[in-house]
Amino acid sequence: MKCAFCKRDLPKLGHVTYVKSNGDILRFCSSKCHKSFLMGRDPRRKKWVTKQEK
């Protein structure tokens, strides 16, 4: 499984799970990714996020 923000592989333990009100489940590799998502940041504009391949 991949992080919903930075698309890195999730660790076996210690990841953050977020459930939206419509039932969607988002998983984050760290609290840094979780907080960035909640603040509405764009992952494409962050230098520490790996670039997504097409």
Distance bins in CASP14 RR format, pairs under 12 A and 6 or more apart:
PFRMAT RR
TARGET T0000
AUTHOR 0000-0000-0000
RMODE 2
METHOD distances of the structure
MODEL  1
1 7 0 0 0 0 0 1 0 0 0 0 0
1 8 0 0 0 0 0 1 0 0 0 0 0
1 9 1 0 0 1 0 0 0 0 0 0 0
1 10 1 0 1 0 0 0 0 0 0 0 0
1 11 0 0 0 0 0 1 0 0 0 0 0
1 12 0 0 0 0 0 1 0 0 0 0 0
1 15 0 0 0 0 1 0 0 0 0 0 0
1 17 0 0 0 0 0 1 0 0 0 0 0
1 25 0 0 0 0 0 1 0 0 0 0 0
1 26 0 0 0 0 0 1 0 0 0 0 0
1 27 1 0 0 1 0 0 0 0 0 0 0
1 28 0 0 0 0 0 1 0 0 0 0 0
1 29 0 0 0 0 1 0 0 0 0 0 0
2 8 1 0 0 1 0 0 0 0 0 0 0
2 9 1 0 0 1 0 0 0 0 0 0 0
2 10 1 0 0 1 0 0 0 0 0 0 0
2 11 0 0 0 0 0 1 0 0 0 0 0
2 15 0 0 0 0 0 1 0 0 0 0 0
2 26 0 0 0 0 0 1 0 0 0 0 0
2 27 0 0 0 0 1 0 0 0 0 0 0
2 28 0 0 0 0 0 1 0 0 0 0 0
2 29 0 0 0 0 1 0 0 0 0 0 0
2 33 0 0 0 0 0 1 0 0 0 0 0
2 43 0 0 0 0 0 1 0 0 0 0 0
2 49 0 0 0 0 0 1 0 0 0 0 0
2 50 0 0 0 0 0 1 0 0 0 0 0
2 52 0 0 0 0 0 1 0 0 0 0 0
3 9 1 0 0 1 0 0 0 0 0 0 0
3 10 1 0 0 1 0 0 0 0 0 0 0
3 11 0 0 0 0 1 0 0 0 0 0 0
3 14 0 0 0 0 0 1 0 0 0 0 0
3 15 1 0 0 1 0 0 0 0 0 0 0
3 16 0 0 0 0 1 0 0 0 0 0 0
3 17 0 0 0 0 0 1 0 0 0 0 0
3 18 0 0 0 0 0 1 0 0 0 0 0
3 26 0 0 0 0 1 0 0 0 0 0 0
3 27 1 0 0 1 0 0 0 0 0 0 0
3 28 1 0 1 0 0 0 0 0 0 0 0
3 29 1 0 1 0 0 0 0 0 0 0 0
3 30 1 0 0 1 0 0 0 0 0 0 0
3 31 0 0 0 0 0 1 0 0 0 0 0
3 32 0 0 0 0 0 1 0 0 0 0 0
3 33 1 0 1 0 0 0 0 0 0 0 0
3 34 0 0 0 0 1 0 0 0 0 0 0
3 36 0 0 0 0 0 1 0 0 0 0 0
3 37 0 0 0 0 1 0 0 0 0 0 0
3 43 0 0 0 0 1 0 0 0 0 0 0
3 48 0 0 0 0 0 1 0 0 0 0 0
3 49 0 0 0 0 1 0 0 0 0 0 0
3 50 0 0 0 0 1 0 0 0 0 0 0
3 52 0 0 0 0 0 1 0 0 0 0 0
4 10 0 0 0 0 1 0 0 0 0 0 0
4 15 0 0 0 0 0 1 0 0 0 0 0
4 16 0 0 0 0 1 0 0 0 0 0 0
4 17 0 0 0 0 1 0 0 0 0 0 0
4 18 1 0 0 1 0 0 0 0 0 0 0
4 19 0 0 0 0 0 1 0 0 0 0 0
4 20 0 0 0 0 0 1 0 0 0 0 0
4 24 0 0 0 0 1 0 0 0 0 0 0
4 25 0 0 0 0 1 0 0 0 0 0 0
4 26 1 0 1 0 0 0 0 0 0 0 0
4 27 1 0 0 1 0 0 0 0 0 0 0
4 28 1 0 1 0 0 0 0 0 0 0 0
4 29 0 0 0 0 1 0 0 0 0 0 0
4 30 0 0 0 0 0 1 0 0 0 0 0
4 33 1 0 0 1 0 0 0 0 0 0 0
4 34 0 0 0 0 1 0 0 0 0 0 0
4 36 0 0 0 0 0 1 0 0 0 0 0
4 37 1 0 0 1 0 0 0 0 0 0 0
4 38 0 0 0 0 0 1 0 0 0 0 0
4 43 0 0 0 0 1 0 0 0 0 0 0
4 49 0 0 0 0 0 1 0 0 0 0 0
5 15 0 0 0 0 0 1 0 0 0 0 0
5 16 0 0 0 0 0 1 0 0 0 0 0
5 18 0 0 0 0 0 1 0 0 0 0 0
5 26 0 0 0 0 1 0 0 0 0 0 0
5 27 0 0 0 0 1 0 0 0 0 0 0
5 28 1 0 1 0 0 0 0 0 0 0 0
5 29 1 0 0 1 0 0 0 0 0 0 0
5 30 0 0 0 0 1 0 0 0 0 0 0
5 31 0 0 0 0 0 1 0 0 0 0 0
5 32 0 0 0 0 1 0 0 0 0 0 0
5 33 1 1 0 0 0 0 0 0 0 0 0
5 34 1 0 0 1 0 0 0 0 0 0 0
5 35 0 0 0 0 1 0 0 0 0 0 0
5 36 1 0 1 0 0 0 0 0 0 0 0
5 37 1 0 1 0 0 0 0 0 0 0 0
5 38 0 0 0 0 1 0 0 0 0 0 0
5 39 0 0 0 0 0 1 0 0 0 0 0
5 40 0 0 0 0 1 0 0 0 0 0 0
5 41 0 0 0 0 1 0 0 0 0 0 0
5 42 0 0 0 0 0 1 0 0 0 0 0
5 43 1 0 1 0 0 0 0 0 0 0 0
5 44 0 0 0 0 0 1 0 0 0 0 0
5 46 0 0 0 0 1 0 0 0 0 0 0
5 48 0 0 0 0 0 1 0 0 0 0 0
5 49 1 0 0 1 0 0 0 0 0 0 0
5 50 0 0 0 0 0 1 0 0 0 0 0
5 52 0 0 0 0 0 1 0 0 0 0 0
6 15 0 0 0 0 0 1 0 0 0 0 0
6 27 0 0 0 0 0 1 0 0 0 0 0
6 28 0 0 0 0 1 0 0 0 0 0 0
6 29 1 0 0 1 0 0 0 0 0 0 0
6 30 0 0 0 0 1 0 0 0 0 0 0
6 32 0 0 0 0 1 0 0 0 0 0 0
6 33 1 0 1 0 0 0 0 0 0 0 0
6 34 0 0 0 0 0 1 0 0 0 0 0
6 36 0 0 0 0 1 0 0 0 0 0 0
6 37 0 0 0 0 1 0 0 0 0 0 0
6 41 0 0 0 0 0 1 0 0 0 0 0
6 42 0 0 0 0 0 1 0 0 0 0 0
6 43 1 0 0 1 0 0 0 0 0 0 0
6 44 0 0 0 0 0 1 0 0 0 0 0
6 46 1 0 0 1 0 0 0 0 0 0 0
6 47 0 0 0 0 0 1 0 0 0 0 0
6 48 1 0 0 1 0 0 0 0 0 0 0
6 49 1 0 1 0 0 0 0 0 0 0 0
6 50 1 0 0 1 0 0 0 0 0 0 0
6 51 0 0 0 0 0 1 0 0 0 0 0
6 52 0 0 0 0 1 0 0 0 0 0 0
7 27 0 0 0 0 0 1 0 0 0 0 0
7 28 0 0 0 0 0 1 0 0 0 0 0
7 29 0 0 0 0 1 0 0 0 0 0 0
7 33 0 0 0 0 1 0 0 0 0 0 0
7 43 1 0 0 1 0 0 0 0 0 0 0
7 44 0 0 0 0 0 1 0 0 0 0 0
7 46 0 0 0 0 0 1 0 0 0 0 0
7 49 1 0 0 1 0 0 0 0 0 0 0
7 50 1 0 0 1 0 0 0 0 0 0 0
7 51 0 0 0 0 1 0 0 0 0 0 0
7 52 1 0 1 0 0 0 0 0 0 0 0
7 53 0 0 0 0 1 0 0 0 0 0 0
8 15 0 0 0 0 0 1 0 0 0 0 0
8 27 0 0 0 0 0 1 0 0 0 0 0
8 28 0 0 0 0 1 0 0 0 0 0 0
8 29 1 0 1 0 0 0 0 0 0 0 0
8 30 0 0 0 0 1 0 0 0 0 0 0
8 32 0 0 0 0 0 1 0 0 0 0 0
8 33 0 0 0 0 1 0 0 0 0 0 0
8 43 0 0 0 0 0 1 0 0 0 0 0
8 48 0 0 0 0 0 1 0 0 0 0 0
8 49 0 0 0 0 1 0 0 0 0 0 0
8 50 1 0 0 1 0 0 0 0 0 0 0
8 51 0 0 0 0 0 1 0 0 0 0 0
8 52 0 0 0 0 0 1 0 0 0 0 0
9 15 0 0 0 0 1 0 0 0 0 0 0
9 27 0 0 0 0 0 1 0 0 0 0 0
9 29 1 0 0 1 0 0 0 0 0 0 0
9 50 0 0 0 0 0 1 0 0 0 0 0
10 16 0 0 0 0 1 0 0 0 0 0 0
10 17 0 0 0 0 1 0 0 0 0 0 0
10 26 0 0 0 0 0 1 0 0 0 0 0
10 27 1 0 1 0 0 0 0 0 0 0 0
10 28 0 0 0 0 1 0 0 0 0 0 0
10 29 1 0 1 0 0 0 0 0 0 0 0
10 30 0 0 0 0 1 0 0 0 0 0 0
10 33 0 0 0 0 0 1 0 0 0 0 0
11 27 0 0 0 0 0 1 0 0 0 0 0
11 28 0 0 0 0 0 1 0 0 0 0 0
11 29 1 0 0 1 0 0 0 0 0 0 0
11 30 0 0 0 0 1 0 0 0 0 0 0
11 33 0 0 0 0 0 1 0 0 0 0 0
12 29 0 0 0 0 0 1 0 0 0 0 0
13 29 0 0 0 0 0 1 0 0 0 0 0
14 27 0 0 0 0 0 1 0 0 0 0 0
14 28 0 0 0 0 1 0 0 0 0 0 0
14 29 0 0 0 0 1 0 0 0 0 0 0
14 30 0 0 0 0 1 0 0 0 0 0 0
14 31 0 0 0 0 1 0 0 0 0 0 0
14 34 0 0 0 0 0 1 0 0 0 0 0
15 25 0 0 0 0 0 1 0 0 0 0 0
15 26 0 0 0 0 0 1 0 0 0 0 0
15 27 1 0 1 0 0 0 0 0 0 0 0
15 28 1 0 0 1 0 0 0 0 0 0 0
15 29 1 0 1 0 0 0 0 0 0 0 0
15 30 1 0 0 1 0 0 0 0 0 0 0
15 31 0 0 0 0 1 0 0 0 0 0 0
15 32 0 0 0 0 0 1 0 0 0 0 0
15 33 0 0 0 0 1 0 0 0 0 0 0
15 34 0 0 0 0 1 0 0 0 0 0 0
16 25 0 0 0 0 0 1 0 0 0 0 0
16 26 0 0 0 0 1 0 0 0 0 0 0
16 27 1 0 0 1 0 0 0 0 0 0 0
16 28 1 0 1 0 0 0 0 0 0 0 0
16 29 1 0 0 1 0 0 0 0 0 0 0
16 30 1 0 0 1 0 0 0 0 0 0 0
16 31 1 0 0 1 0 0 0 0 0 0 0
16 32 0 0 0 0 1 0 0 0 0 0 0
16 33 1 0 0 1 0 0 0 0 0 0 0
16 34 1 0 1 0 0 0 0 0 0 0 0
16 35 0 0 0 0 1 0 0 0 0 0 0
16 36 0 0 0 0 0 1 0 0 0 0 0
16 37 0 0 0 0 1 0 0 0 0 0 0
16 38 0 0 0 0 0 1 0 0 0 0 0
17 23 0 0 0 0 0 1 0 0 0 0 0
17 24 0 0 0 0 0 1 0 0 0 0 0
17 25 1 0 0 1 0 0 0 0 0 0 0
17 26 1 0 0 1 0 0 0 0 0 0 0
17 27 1 0 1 0 0 0 0 0 0 0 0
17 28 1 0 0 1 0 0 0 0 0 0 0
17 29 0 0 0 0 0 1 0 0 0 0 0
17 31 0 0 0 0 0 1 0 0 0 0 0
17 34 0 0 0 0 1 0 0 0 0 0 0
18 24 0 0 0 0 1 0 0 0 0 0 0
18 25 1 0 0 1 0 0 0 0 0 0 0
18 26 1 0 1 0 0 0 0 0 0 0 0
18 27 1 0 0 1 0 0 0 0 0 0 0
18 28 1 0 0 1 0 0 0 0 0 0 0
18 31 0 0 0 0 0 1 0 0 0 0 0
18 33 0 0 0 0 0 1 0 0 0 0 0
18 34 1 0 0 1 0 0 0 0 0 0 0
18 35 0 0 0 0 0 1 0 0 0 0 0
18 37 1 0 0 1 0 0 0 0 0 0 0
18 38 0 0 0 0 1 0 0 0 0 0 0
19 25 1 0 1 0 0 0 0 0 0 0 0
19 26 1 0 0 1 0 0 0 0 0 0 0
19 27 0 0 0 0 0 1 0 0 0 0 0
20 26 1 0 0 1 0 0 0 0 0 0 0
20 37 0 0 0 0 0 1 0 0 0 0 0
20 38 0 0 0 0 0 1 0 0 0 0 0
26 33 0 0 0 0 1 0 0 0 0 0 0
26 34 0 0 0 0 1 0 0 0 0 0 0
26 37 1 0 0 1 0 0 0 0 0 0 0
26 38 0 0 0 0 0 1 0 0 0 0 0
27 33 0 0 0 0 1 0 0 0 0 0 0
27 34 0 0 0 0 1 0 0 0 0 0 0
27 37 0 0 0 0 0 1 0 0 0 0 0
28 34 1 0 1 0 0 0 0 0 0 0 0
28 35 0 0 0 0 1 0 0 0 0 0 0
28 36 0 0 0 0 1 0 0 0 0 0 0
28 37 1 0 0 1 0 0 0 0 0 0 0
28 38 0 0 0 0 1 0 0 0 0 0 0
28 43 0 0 0 0 0 1 0 0 0 0 0
29 36 0 0 0 0 0 1 0 0 0 0 0
29 37 0 0 0 0 0 1 0 0 0 0 0
29 48 0 0 0 0 0 1 0 0 0 0 0
29 49 0 0 0 0 0 1 0 0 0 0 0
29 50 0 0 0 0 0 1 0 0 0 0 0
30 36 0 0 0 0 1 0 0 0 0 0 0
30 37 0 0 0 0 0 1 0 0 0 0 0
30 48 0 0 0 0 0 1 0 0 0 0 0
30 49 0 0 0 0 0 1 0 0 0 0 0
31 37 0 0 0 0 0 1 0 0 0 0 0
31 38 0 0 0 0 0 1 0 0 0 0 0
32 38 0 0 0 0 0 1 0 0 0 0 0
32 39 0 0 0 0 0 1 0 0 0 0 0
32 41 0 0 0 0 0 1 0 0 0 0 0
32 43 0 0 0 0 0 1 0 0 0 0 0
32 46 0 0 0 0 1 0 0 0 0 0 0
32 48 0 0 0 0 1 0 0 0 0 0 0
32 49 0 0 0 0 0 1 0 0 0 0 0
33 39 0 0 0 0 0 1 0 0 0 0 0
33 40 0 0 0 0 0 1 0 0 0 0 0
33 41 0 0 0 0 1 0 0 0 0 0 0
33 43 0 0 0 0 1 0 0 0 0 0 0
33 46 0 0 0 0 1 0 0 0 0 0 0
33 48 0 0 0 0 1 0 0 0 0 0 0
33 49 0 0 0 0 1 0 0 0 0 0 0
33 50 0 0 0 0 0 1 0 0 0 0 0
34 40 0 0 0 0 0 1 0 0 0 0 0
34 41 0 0 0 0 0 1 0 0 0 0 0
35 41 0 0 0 0 1 0 0 0 0 0 0
36 42 0 0 0 0 1 0 0 0 0 0 0
36 43 1 0 0 1 0 0 0 0 0 0 0
36 44 0 0 0 0 0 1 0 0 0 0 0
36 45 0 0 0 0 0 1 0 0 0 0 0
36 46 1 0 0 1 0 0 0 0 0 0 0
36 48 0 0 0 0 1 0 0 0 0 0 0
36 49 0 0 0 0 1 0 0 0 0 0 0
37 43 0 0 0 0 1 0 0 0 0 0 0
37 46 0 0 0 0 0 1 0 0 0 0 0
37 49 0 0 0 0 0 1 0 0 0 0 0
39 46 0 0 0 0 0 1 0 0 0 0 0
40 46 0 0 0 0 0 1 0 0 0 0 0
41 48 0 0 0 0 0 1 0 0 0 0 0
41 49 0 0 0 0 1 0 0 0 0 0 0
42 49 0 0 0 0 1 0 0 0 0 0 0
43 49 1 0 1 0 0 0 0 0 0 0 0
43 50 0 0 0 0 1 0 0 0 0 0 0
43 51 0 0 0 0 1 0 0 0 0 0 0
43 52 0 0 0 0 1 0 0 0 0 0 0
44 50 0 0 0 0 0 1 0 0 0 0 0
44 51 0 0 0 0 1 0 0 0 0 0 0
44 52 0 0 0 0 1 0 0 0 0 0 0
45 51 0 0 0 0 0 1 0 0 0 0 0
END
